[in-house]
Amino acid sequence: MQIYYIIAIVIAAVVALLFILALLCDFAAFGKRCDINPALKYFSAEHFGLSAREVEVSRGIKGFIYRGNCVQNGQALVFCHGLGPGHVAYMTEIAYFCNLGYTVLAADSRGCNYSDGKNLKGMYSGAKTVMCAIDFVRRNEELFSESAAECPKIYLVGHSWGGYSALAASARRKVDGVVAISAPLSPSKTVSFSAAKIITKPLAFILTPFLALINFIKFGAAGNANAARCAKINSAPTLLVHGDNDYIVPVGLSAFGKAEGENITKYCVKGKAHNPYNTQNAERLLAELYAELKKGVKDFSEFDFKAATEEDAEVMDYIARFLENN
């Protein structure tokens, strides 16, 4: 009988150690704030001639309503940012949609730039931010529609973490269309894939269910929402955009790779990596920038930030047509 006690104690110890390691991996991904890097240049509304109105979409969750100087189409577009210092890293894309006539609401998720929070908390926190943004539009329709008698259509556009957030939110809030670019499939697999680069693939694979448990503890059942499943059940026209050379969110671990449904359109951008809406030269420059940041470089006075955010007109036009037709 004693041997069984020893075995039980050993198993419990191993499980406890694996859970602690999973906690450390989760903390490495989401246990800190993401604010702007003072060494980098971020574009603002003024650079693109946009009007900007600061709003609080929910307690502690802040963002801006942006408009261009063109005729407004009476439709709202919620822009969902990726991992990093909030929506300021996407002002070129926000300006693009503003100049098409959309009124864009871009809110920073918990722990990002303008919003409160000591840390990001977790991947599903982004979905909660998007749901708060959708609810804000519904409560303040007069800010997004030219006519008080008209209810604005609401579209979600997100990249990476923001793509996942948009898809997860669309399964719980009614919207008129979703565009998810480079969207990962699930929180646990995303963290596991990132951790594998440090702790090896076999160990990262073993940690996946522990990471799922952590998400459940933080957010309940919704914390492990599968983006592909959300895309199928949201009933809204959904466009999934992905680069075939994406090494940050590989196709096999993406919503693009797994989602199927009559409401789903897929657009694979050949030769592109994680930012397929950018030109190949812009992606190359961004890769060089990240490599320099990892080395600890802090002087980027000679770096061409405008070129590094140059959009691929063909990809952006495809997205614009999808929104227009839905």
N, C-alpha and C positions, 0 to 999 in steps of 0.2 A: 504493500500500500504506500510505503514511503516514497518509492520510486515515482509513483504517479503524482505525488505532491511536488516533487522536484521538477518533473516534466511540466506540470502546470505553472510552477513559478517561473521556469525558464521561458515558457511560451508567453506568459504575461509580461515578463521583462522585455522580450523581443518586440511584442506589440506596442508596449509603452515607448520604447526607443524609436520605433518606426513612426509612431504618432508625433513624438517630439520633433523628429527630423522633418516630418511633413509640416508641422507648425513653423519650423525655421524657414522652410522653402516658401511657405505662404507669406511669412513676414518679410522675406527678402523681396518678394514681388509687390506686396501691398502695404507693408508696414511703415511707410514713410510718406511725406507729402511730395507732390510734384509741382514745383514752382519754376518760374522762368530762370534760365541760366543767364546771369549778368554778362557773360562773355559773348553771348549770341545776340543777333539782331532779330527782333520780331516786328512784323508789319502791323499797322493799326488801321482803324477805319479811315483816318485822315489820308493815308497813303493811297487809298482807292476812292476817295471822295464820297464815302458812305456816311449816312447819319447813324448815330449810335445812342441808344437809350438804355441806361443800366437798370436792371430789374432784379428782384429776388423771386425766383420761381417757387421756392419753398424755403422754409426756415434754414438759413445758412447756405443755401444753394443759390449762387448768383451768376448772372450772365448779362447779355446785351441783346437788344432787338436792333437789327441792322436793316437799313433800307438803302437802295441805290437812288440815283437821280432820274431814273427812267420811270415810265408809266407802270404803276403797280398792277399785278394781276389778281390781287385779292386772295392770294393763297399763302399759307404759312409753311415754312420749311424749318424743321428742327434739325440743327446740325449737331451731330454726336461725335465728339473728339476722341482721339486715340490716347494711348498711354503717354503721359507727358504733361507739360504745363498748361493744360486746358486748350480752349479753342483758339488762343492767339497763335498757335502753331499752324492754323488752317485759314488764315485770313485771305489768302489768295483764292481758295475755294469758296469761302463765304462771299467774297466780293463777286465771284462768277455768278452765283445764284441770285444775289441781289440785283445784278445787272440784267438778269432775265425777268425781273419784276417780282420775285418772291420777297416776302418779308421774312427775314431769317432770325430765328431765336437760337442763340448759341449759349448754353449754360455749362459752367464748369462743374464737373462731378466733385463729390466730397473729397477734400484733401488736395484739390488742384487749383492753383493760382488764385482766382477771385473768390472761390468758395471756402467756407470754414472746414475744419476737420484737421486732426493731428496726423491722419494718414488716409490712404485710399480705402481702407477697410477690406475690400474684396472686389472681384470682377463684377459681381452682380450689382454692386453699388452704382455702376454706370447705367444699368437698366432702370434702376430706381430714379436716377436723375432724369432720364428721358421721359419716364412716366410723369414725373412732376412737371416737366416742360410741356407735355401734351395737355395735362390738366390746366396749366397756366393759360395756354392758348384758348382752351374751352371757356375759361372764366373771363377772359379778356378779349373776346372776339373782335371788339371794336378797334383794337390795336393792330389787327392783321388784315381786316377787310375794309375796303373802301366804302362799302355800304353797310349800315347797321342792320339792314334786313337780311343780309346774306351771311351764312356761316362759312367761314373759310375752309377750304380743303387743307388737310394737314399731311405733309410728307416728311419722312424721316430719311436723312442721309448721314451715314456714319462710316468712319474708317477704322479698321483694326479693332481695338477694344470698343470703339464707338459703333462699328458695324455689328459686333455682338450685342451691344447695348440696344441698338435699334431693333434688331430681330427679337430679342427677348422681351422688350417693351411692347412690340407689336402684337405679341400673343396675349397681352393683358389689357391693351387699350386699342380701340378702333382707330385706324388711320387710313388714309387714302392711297398710300404707296410707300414703299421702302426701297432704299438703295443701300446695300451693305457692301463695302469695299474691303477686301482682305480680312474678312471676319473669321475669327477662330470658332471652333466648334463648341467647346465647353470649357468652363473654368479649370476643372481638375486636369484635363489633358493639356491645356495650355501651360499651366505651371509645371506639370510633369515634364513636358518637352523642353522647357527652358532649363529646368533643374538638371536634366540628363547631360547637359554640356559640362556639368561640374561633378555630379555624383554618379555618373554612368547610366546608361539606358536601362539595364535590368533593375537597378535599385529605384530609379525614377518610376518605372512601371509598377513596381510593388507599392510605391507610395500613392499611386493614383486613387485607390479607394479611401485612403486616409485623408487625402486632400478633398475628396468629395464629402467626407464626413465633416470636415472643418467648414465647408461651404454651407452644409445643412445646419450646423450649429449657429452660424452667423445669420443666415437668411431664410432658414426653413427649406421646404422642398424646392422653392423657386430658385434657390441658390445654385442648383445644378442644372439649370435650364439648358437644353440642347438647342443650339441656334438653328440647326437644320430642321428640327421638329417644329420650332417656333415659326420658321419661314413657311412651312407647309400649312400650319393651322391658323395663321393670322388672317387668311382669306383676302388680304390686300395684294395687289400686284407688287411683286417683289423682284428686284434686280440684284443679282449677286455678281460682283466684279472681282476678278482675281488674276494676278500675274502668274504665269506658269513657272517662273523662276523665284517665287517667293520662298526665302529660306527662313523667315521669321515665323510665318504661319504657312507651313507646307500645305499643298492642296489636300493631301490625305487627312489633315487635321483641321480642315476648314469647313465652314458652312457650305461653301461652293462645291466642295468635293462630295458632300453627303446629301445635300438637300434635293428632293424631287417633289414635284407637284405641279398642277395645272396653272397655278398662279405665279410660278417661278420662271424667271428668265435668267439665263447664265451668259456671261460675257467673259471669255478667257482672253486676256491681253498677252499676246505672244512677246517673249523677250523681256518682260517686265518682272520686277521683284515685288517688294512690299508696298510700294507707292505707285501703282499702275496708272494713276491719273496724272502723274508727272512724266515728262519726257525722259528718255533713257539717259541723256546727259545730266538732267537734274537728279535722277536716282544715283548716278555715279558720284556726283558732287556730295550728295547727302551721305553716301557710304563713306566717302573720304572724311567728311566732317565728323561722323560718329567715331571713326577710327582715331582721329586726332583727339577727340574728347576722352577716349579711353586711355590715351597716352598721357593725359593730364595737361594738354595744351590749352592755354587760356587766351591767347591773342589771335583773334580771327578778323582783325581789321582789314586784311587783304582778301578775305573770302567773299565770293560773289553770292550773296544770299538771294538776290533776285533770280539768278540763273538756277539756283538750287531749288527754287519753288516754281519753276516754269511748268505750266500745265501742258499736257498732251491734248491738243485741240480735238483730235478724233475721239478720244475716250470721253472727254467732257461733253462733247456734242452728243455722243451716244446716250449718256446719262440724261442730258437735257431733253432729248427726244422721248426717252422713256417716261419721264415725268410729265411731259406735255401731253403724251398720248393716254395718260391714265389720270 
